[in-house]
């Protein structure tokens, strides 16, 4: 059963981080052709946000189940850092949504600097979460 729960966790995490990365990369202007062809950020968010919430429905219960089999992970620095980075990524997302996102309807084709900073931080935090997850087996 453990491998199945781990697969569910990884699939959920892949969907979540994939959706977050696509949104963050759009905010950073990666992959943009001409400004007239730019995908509106609010349209992209309407498409990706449901996928992110659905992924959380896989990640949270499977993560709790995985942890329940190895409570000694609380002594693992990589695990503790992973949890801290997840909390930081959630805080960054919250700060983005109560901050720059409120004016998204008025953004030009390029997101404002503050939104781009949130996007860059988000990418760095999620890369850190992934790295810590992989390091669990080695630390």
Z-matrix of the N, CA and C atoms (Angstrom, degrees):
N
C 1 1.445
C 2 1.541 1 111.07
N 3 1.332 2 116.41 1 -34.14
C 4 1.470 3 120.00 2 -177.85
C 5 1.535 4 111.93 3 -56.75
N 6 1.349 5 118.79 4 -47.54
C 7 1.471 6 118.31 5 179.69
C 8 1.528 7 112.96 6 -60.35
N 9 1.325 8 117.63 7 -36.08
C 10 1.459 9 120.52 8 178.62
C 11 1.529 10 111.10 9 -64.90
N 12 1.327 11 116.13 10 -44.36
C 13 1.470 12 120.41 11 178.76
C 14 1.534 13 109.70 12 -63.91
N 15 1.320 14 116.61 13 -39.33
C 16 1.462 15 120.35 14 178.69
C 17 1.536 16 110.95 15 -64.74
N 18 1.316 17 117.36 16 -39.76
C 19 1.467 18 121.22 17 177.74
C 20 1.527 19 110.27 18 -63.86
N 21 1.322 20 117.29 19 -43.54
C 22 1.468 21 120.98 20 177.88
C 23 1.532 22 109.54 21 -60.20
N 24 1.316 23 116.31 22 -42.68
C 25 1.468 24 121.21 23 179.60
C 26 1.534 25 110.41 24 -61.72
N 27 1.312 26 116.77 25 -46.03
C 28 1.468 27 121.19 26 -178.29
C 29 1.530 28 110.97 27 -67.33
N 30 1.323 29 117.82 28 -41.17
C 31 1.467 30 120.55 29 178.17
C 32 1.531 31 109.69 30 -62.72
N 33 1.322 32 116.93 31 -46.38
C 34 1.460 33 120.41 32 178.47
C 35 1.512 34 111.69 33 -60.73
N 36 1.309 35 116.05 34 -42.90
C 37 1.459 36 120.40 35 -179.14
C 38 1.524 37 110.94 36 -66.28
N 39 1.325 38 116.08 37 -37.35
C 40 1.460 39 120.66 38 177.96
C 41 1.526 40 110.73 39 -62.62
N 42 1.321 41 116.32 40 -44.69
C 43 1.467 42 120.11 41 179.33
C 44 1.531 43 110.29 42 -64.53
N 45 1.325 44 117.11 43 -45.28
C 46 1.468 45 120.29 44 -179.33
C 47 1.526 46 111.39 45 -62.08
N 48 1.308 47 116.93 46 -53.79
C 49 1.461 48 120.02 47 -176.34
C 50 1.530 49 110.35 48 -67.40
N 51 1.324 50 117.46 49 -33.67
C 52 1.462 51 120.06 50 176.21
C 53 1.518 52 111.20 51 -62.43
N 54 1.333 53 116.73 52 -45.81
C 55 1.469 54 120.87 53 179.41
C 56 1.526 55 110.48 54 -64.43
N 57 1.312 56 116.21 55 -44.87
C 58 1.471 57 120.53 56 179.74
C 59 1.531 58 109.88 57 -62.34
N 60 1.321 59 116.96 58 -44.09
C 61 1.464 60 120.80 59 -178.39
C 62 1.529 61 110.87 60 -63.98
N 63 1.324 62 117.82 61 -42.61
C 64 1.464 63 120.06 62 179.29
C 65 1.532 64 110.73 63 -61.59
N 66 1.327 65 116.61 64 -42.25
C 67 1.455 66 120.46 65 179.36
C 68 1.526 67 110.77 66 -66.32
N 69 1.330 68 115.90 67 -46.93
C 70 1.469 69 120.33 68 -178.84
C 71 1.533 70 110.91 69 -62.35
N 72 1.320 71 116.46 70 -42.09
C 73 1.459 72 119.70 71 179.35
C 74 1.522 73 111.43 72 -64.47
N 75 1.328 74 116.90 73 -35.87
C 76 1.476 75 120.21 74 175.79
C 77 1.529 76 109.81 75 -63.31
N 78 1.344 77 116.92 76 -43.74
C 79 1.464 78 119.82 77 178.52
C 80 1.524 79 111.35 78 -61.88
N 81 1.308 80 116.06 79 -35.06
C 82 1.462 81 120.74 80 -179.04
C 83 1.531 82 112.30 81 -79.28
N 84 1.337 83 116.12 82 -7.48
C 85 1.461 84 119.67 83 177.51
C 86 1.506 85 114.63 84 84.12
N 87 1.318 86 118.00 85 14.38
C 88 1.459 87 121.48 86 179.58
C 89 1.529 88 108.85 87 -76.97
N 90 1.314 89 116.29 88 134.21
C 91 1.452 90 121.17 89 175.91
C 92 1.512 91 114.26 90 82.89
N 93 1.295 92 117.69 91 9.91
C 94 1.454 93 121.40 92 -179.56
C 95 1.520 94 109.81 93 -81.00
N 96 1.313 95 116.57 94 133.42
C 97 1.461 96 120.17 95 174.67
C 98 1.524 97 108.32 96 -84.32
N 99 1.303 98 116.95 97 -101.67
C 100 1.470 99 121.35 98 176.41
C 101 1.521 100 107.78 99 -104.36
N 102 1.328 101 119.05 100 149.98
C 103 1.476 102 120.75 101 -178.06
C 104 1.522 103 113.53 102 -51.58
N 105 1.322 104 118.85 103 -35.56
C 106 1.463 105 120.36 104 -179.02
C 107 1.528 106 111.89 105 -67.37
N 108 1.325 107 116.77 106 -21.59
C 109 1.462 108 120.94 107 -178.38
C 110 1.527 109 112.82 108 -97.92
N 111 1.300 110 117.35 109 1.58
C 112 1.463 111 121.85 110 -176.64
C 113 1.524 112 110.68 111 -66.35
N 114 1.301 113 116.00 112 133.42
C 115 1.457 114 121.44 113 175.69
C 116 1.524 115 108.72 114 -68.67
N 117 1.325 116 117.69 115 124.16
C 118 1.468 117 118.87 116 179.50
C 119 1.534 118 110.73 117 -58.59
N 120 1.308 119 115.13 118 133.78
C 121 1.462 120 121.05 119 -174.90
C 122 1.531 121 111.46 120 -60.82
N 123 1.321 122 117.60 121 -36.36
C 124 1.466 123 119.59 122 179.90
C 125 1.523 124 111.55 123 -69.18
N 126 1.327 125 118.03 124 -35.01
C 127 1.466 126 120.93 125 176.73
C 128 1.526 127 110.37 126 -66.17
N 129 1.311 128 115.96 127 -42.18
C 130 1.467 129 119.67 128 177.78
C 131 1.526 130 110.62 129 -63.07
N 132 1.318 131 117.05 130 -41.86
C 133 1.472 132 121.14 131 179.30
C 134 1.525 133 110.45 132 -62.58
N 135 1.336 134 117.85 133 -42.05
C 136 1.475 135 120.40 134 178.96
C 137 1.516 136 111.29 135 -61.56
N 138 1.314 137 116.76 136 -31.73
C 139 1.464 138 120.24 137 178.99
C 140 1.529 139 112.26 138 -79.00
N 141 1.329 140 116.97 139 -41.89
C 142 1.467 141 120.66 140 -172.25
C 143 1.529 142 114.12 141 -84.88
N 144 1.315 143 118.51 142 -31.75
C 145 1.463 144 120.44 143 -175.56
C 146 1.530 145 113.63 144 -59.32
N 147 1.332 146 119.99 145 -43.05
C 148 1.472 147 118.38 146 176.91
C 149 1.531 148 112.82 147 -60.77
N 150 1.337 149 117.04 148 -35.50
C 151 1.458 150 120.30 149 176.91
C 152 1.529 151 110.63 150 -65.19
N 153 1.318 152 116.79 151 -38.30
C 154 1.465 153 120.49 152 178.90
C 155 1.520 154 111.19 153 -64.69
N 156 1.332 155 116.85 154 -45.25
C 157 1.471 156 120.02 155 179.27
C 158 1.528 157 110.83 156 -64.74
N 159 1.334 158 117.10 157 -41.38
C 160 1.471 159 120.01 158 178.37
C 161 1.527 160 110.53 159 -62.58
N 162 1.330 161 116.15 160 -39.75
C 163 1.469 162 119.93 161 178.59
C 164 1.521 163 110.85 162 -62.22
N 165 1.323 164 117.01 163 -39.57
C 166 1.469 165 120.27 164 178.32
C 167 1.528 166 111.56 165 -61.21
N 168 1.331 167 116.42 166 -32.30
C 169 1.468 168 120.19 167 177.54
C 170 1.529 169 111.86 168 -66.50
N 171 1.315 170 116.93 169 -21.90
C 172 1.467 171 121.14 170 174.13
C 173 1.528 172 111.16 171 -89.55
N 174 1.319 173 115.75 172 -42.22
C 175 1.466 174 120.99 173 -171.96
C 176 1.523 175 113.07 174 -68.85
N 177 1.317 176 116.86 175 -47.84
C 178 1.467 177 119.58 176 -172.85
C 179 1.534 178 111.77 177 -64.14
N 180 1.336 179 119.18 178 -54.00
C 181 1.476 180 117.02 179 -179.68
C 182 1.527 181 113.08 180 -64.42
N 183 1.334 182 116.87 181 -38.82
C 184 1.467 183 117.84 182 -179.92
C 185 1.529 184 110.42 183 -68.37
N 186 1.330 185 117.61 184 -36.96
C 187 1.462 186 120.10 185 176.79
C 188 1.515 187 112.27 186 -63.59
N 189 1.328 188 116.35 187 -40.77
C 190 1.473 189 120.16 188 177.39
C 191 1.520 190 110.06 189 -63.52
N 192 1.334 191 116.73 190 -42.99
C 193 1.473 192 119.88 191 178.22
C 194 1.521 193 111.32 192 -63.05
N 195 1.324 194 117.27 193 -43.78
C 196 1.471 195 120.04 194 178.96
C 197 1.527 196 110.72 195 -61.73
N 198 1.327 197 116.54 196 -44.44
C 199 1.460 198 120.31 197 179.40
C 200 1.526 199 111.22 198 -63.99
N 201 1.326 200 117.23 199 -37.06
C 202 1.473 201 119.95 200 -177.15
C 203 1.521 202 112.22 201 -62.02
N 204 1.325 203 117.08 202 -21.83
C 205 1.462 204 119.69 203 178.39
C 206 1.524 205 112.56 204 -87.27
N 207 1.344 206 116.36 205 -12.94
C 208 1.463 207 120.39 206 -177.13
C 209 1.532 208 111.47 207 -141.95
N 210 1.317 209 117.71 208 64.75
C 211 1.469 210 118.86 209 -179.36
C 212 1.531 211 112.91 210 -62.66
N 213 1.312 212 117.80 211 -16.37
C 214 1.462 213 120.46 212 177.70
C 215 1.534 214 111.48 213 -66.26
N 216 1.326 215 116.94 214 -9.72
C 217 1.463 216 119.87 215 175.19
C 218 1.526 217 112.06 216 -60.25
N 219 1.316 218 116.91 217 -20.30
C 220 1.467 219 119.88 218 177.29
C 221 1.524 220 111.68 219 -63.62
N 222 1.330 221 117.09 220 -15.47
C 223 1.463 222 121.83 221 176.28
C 224 1.529 223 112.15 222 -95.83
N 225 1.317 224 116.79 223 0.05
C 226 1.459 225 122.43 224 -175.85
C 227 1.536 226 109.39 225 -96.14
N 228 1.346 227 115.86 226 118.95
C 229 1.470 228 119.85 227 -177.88
C 230 1.525 229 112.34 228 -61.47
N 231 1.319 230 117.29 229 -36.27
C 232 1.470 231 120.05 230 179.84
C 233 1.530 232 110.42 231 -64.99
N 234 1.328 233 117.03 232 -39.31
C 235 1.465 234 120.87 233 178.65
C 236 1.526 235 110.77 234 -66.16
N 237 1.324 236 116.16 235 -44.75
C 238 1.472 237 119.76 236 179.60
C 239 1.526 238 111.15 237 -64.12
N 240 1.328 239 117.02 238 -39.50
C 241 1.456 240 120.63 239 177.09
C 242 1.529 241 110.00 240 -66.20
N 243 1.332 242 116.83 241 -39.61
C 244 1.467 243 120.65 242 177.42
C 245 1.527 244 110.24 243 -58.76
N 246 1.308 245 117.22 244 -46.76
C 247 1.464 246 120.42 245 178.71
C 248 1.532 247 111.42 246 -62.21
N 249 1.327 248 116.63 247 -42.24
C 250 1.466 249 120.26 248 179.52
C 251 1.532 250 110.73 249 -64.05
N 252 1.319 251 117.04 250 -39.69
C 253 1.461 252 120.46 251 179.09
C 254 1.530 253 111.47 252 -67.86
N 255 1.325 254 116.91 253 -36.13
C 256 1.472 255 120.37 254 176.70
C 257 1.527 256 109.97 255 -63.72
N 258 1.327 257 116.02 256 -44.04
C 259 1.468 258 119.82 257 178.01
C 260 1.534 259 109.72 258 -62.72
N 261 1.332 260 117.13 259 -42.58
C 262 1.464 261 121.01 260 179.01
C 263 1.534 262 110.68 261 -63.83
N 264 1.331 263 117.38 262 -40.80
C 265 1.470 264 120.61 263 178.32
C 266 1.528 265 110.46 264 -64.43
N 267 1.319 266 116.96 265 -39.95
C 268 1.468 267 120.23 266 176.26
C 269 1.516 268 111.50 267 -64.91
N 270 1.323 269 117.00 268 -41.39
C 271 1.463 270 120.94 269 177.32
C 272 1.521 271 112.02 270 -64.63
N 273 1.321 272 116.27 271 -38.58
C 274 1.454 273 120.73 272 177.17
C 275 1.534 274 110.48 273 -64.48
N 276 1.333 275 116.57 274 -42.95
C 277 1.470 276 120.32 275 178.39
C 278 1.525 277 110.81 276 -63.49
N 279 1.320 278 116.41 277 -41.79
C 280 1.467 279 120.18 278 178.30
C 281 1.533 280 110.49 279 -63.02
N 282 1.321 281 116.67 280 -45.64
C 283 1.464 282 120.71 281 179.33
C 284 1.530 283 110.68 282 -62.08
N 285 1.321 284 117.12 283 -36.94
C 286 1.461 285 120.89 284 177.63
C 287 1.529 286 110.34 285 -64.57
N 288 1.324 287 116.41 286 -45.32
C 289 1.469 288 120.26 287 -175.79
C 290 1.528 289 113.01 288 -70.98
N 291 1.315 290 118.36 289 -32.42
C 292 1.471 291 119.64 290 177.70
C 293 1.525 292 111.55 291 -89.34
N 294 1.324 293 116.41 292 -9.07
C 295 1.457 294 121.25 293 179.94
C 296 1.518 295 112.05 294 -107.51
N 297 1.338 296 117.05 295 -106.57
C 298 1.462 297 120.56 296 -172.30
C 299 1.531 298 114.82 297 -58.99
N 300 1.314 299 118.14 298 -32.43
C 301 1.467 300 121.01 299 -175.86
C 302 1.533 301 112.16 300 -61.36
N 303 1.318 302 117.24 301 -27.62
C 304 1.474 303 120.72 302 -178.71
C 305 1.526 304 112.52 303 -61.51
N 306 1.315 305 117.16 304 -23.14
C 307 1.467 306 120.13 305 -179.36
C 308 1.534 307 111.93 306 -107.60
N 309 1.326 308 117.78 307 14.11
C 310 1.470 309 121.47 308 -174.63
C 311 1.526 310 113.19 309 -58.04
N 312 1.313 311 118.04 310 -31.92
C 313 1.471 312 120.68 311 -179.68
C 314 1.529 313 111.22 312 -62.75
N 315 1.302 314 117.57 313 -23.12
C 316 1.469 315 121.70 314 -177.84
C 317 1.531 316 113.23 315 -101.24
N 318 1.337 317 116.98 316 2.16
C 319 1.463 318 119.01 317 -178.86
C 320 1.520 319 110.42 318 -69.26
N 321 1.326 320 115.48 319 145.00
C 322 1.468 321 118.00 320 170.02
C 323 1.539 322 108.30 321 -73.87
N 324 1.300 323 117.67 322 -170.94
C 325 1.477 324 120.69 323 -179.59
C 326 1.537 325 110.89 324 -56.76
N 327 1.318 326 116.44 325 -33.41
C 328 1.471 327 120.64 326 179.97
C 329 1.523 328 108.97 327 -97.98
N 330 1.320 329 115.78 328 131.51
C 331 1.468 330 120.52 329 178.52
C 332 1.523 331 109.59 330 -66.39
N 333 1.337 332 117.48 331 149.97
C 334 1.470 333 120.07 332 178.50
C 335 1.532 334 111.37 333 -66.47
N 336 1.313 335 115.00 334 161.85
C 337 1.469 336 121.49 335 -176.21
C 338 1.524 337 112.10 336 -53.90
N 339 1.312 338 118.03 337 -45.27
C 340 1.470 339 120.55 338 -177.42
C 341 1.524 340 111.07 339 -60.79
N 342 1.325 341 117.83 340 -39.76
C 343 1.466 342 121.30 341 177.86
C 344 1.532 343 110.29 342 -67.19
N 345 1.323 344 116.62 343 -39.51
C 346 1.468 345 119.99 344 178.87
C 347 1.521 346 110.99 345 -66.41
N 348 1.321 347 117.45 346 -35.37
C 349 1.474 348 120.25 347 177.41
C 350 1.530 349 110.69 348 -65.24
N 351 1.337 350 116.62 349 -41.82
C 352 1.472 351 120.01 350 175.66
C 353 1.521 352 110.30 351 -60.55
N 354 1.331 353 116.79 352 -42.36
C 355 1.466 354 120.94 353 -179.10
C 356 1.527 355 110.97 354 -63.45
N 357 1.314 356 117.19 355 -44.88
C 358 1.467 357 120.62 356 179.93
C 359 1.529 358 110.44 357 -63.77
N 360 1.323 359 116.73 358 -43.91
C 361 1.462 360 120.34 359 177.85
C 362 1.523 361 110.56 360 -62.20
N 363 1.321 362 117.12 361 -41.88
C 364 1.458 363 121.46 362 178.68
C 365 1.530 364 111.14 363 -57.56
N 366 1.317 365 116.35 364 -48.63
C 367 1.471 366 119.97 365 179.06
C 368 1.524 367 111.25 366 -59.35
N 369 1.317 368 116.68 367 -44.61
C 370 1.471 369 120.11 368 179.87
C 371 1.531 370 111.28 369 -63.13
N 372 1.319 371 116.78 370 -42.49
C 373 1.468 372 120.20 371 -179.51
C 374 1.524 373 111.16 372 -64.17
N 375 1.337 374 117.38 373 -45.07
C 376 1.467 375 119.42 374 -178.60
C 377 1.524 376 111.91 375 -69.02
N 378 1.320 377 117.59 376 -33.83
C 379 1.466 378 119.67 377 173.89
C 380 1.525 379 109.32 378 -63.28
N 381 1.318 380 116.63 379 -39.94
C 382 1.462 381 120.61 380 176.40
C 383 1.520 382 112.28 381 -63.00
N 384 1.330 383 117.39 382 -40.60
C 385 1.465 384 121.04 383 177.77
C 386 1.528 385 109.76 384 -61.67
N 387 1.310 386 116.61 385 -45.12
C 388 1.474 387 120.54 386 179.67
C 389 1.527 388 110.16 387 -62.36
N 390 1.325 389 116.42 388 -45.52
C 391 1.466 390 120.11 389 -179.86
C 392 1.525 391 111.11 390 -60.84
N 393 1.311 392 116.69 391 -43.87
C 394 1.470 393 119.78 392 179.10
C 395 1.516 394 111.45 393 -64.44
N 396 1.326 395 116.47 394 -39.16
C 397 1.464 396 119.89 395 177.58
C 398 1.513 397 111.57 396 -59.69
N 399 1.313 398 117.01 397 -42.03
C 400 1.458 399 120.77 398 178.31
C 401 1.533 400 111.28 399 -69.33
N 402 1.322 401 116.95 400 -34.55
C 403 1.460 402 120.26 401 -177.26
C 404 1.528 403 113.40 402 -73.79
N 405 1.340 404 117.23 403 -13.11
C 406 1.468 405 120.18 404 -178.69
C 407 1.528 406 111.66 405 -53.56
N 408 1.281 407 116.96 406 -36.83
C 409 1.469 408 120.11 407 -177.76
C 410 1.515 409 113.08 408 -75.16
N 411 1.327 410 117.35 409 -15.02
C 412 1.467 411 120.57 410 -172.77
C 413 1.524 412 114.32 411 -113.23
N 414 1.315 413 117.69 412 -10.29
C 415 1.475 414 120.31 413 -176.17
C 416 1.512 415 109.28 414 -103.64
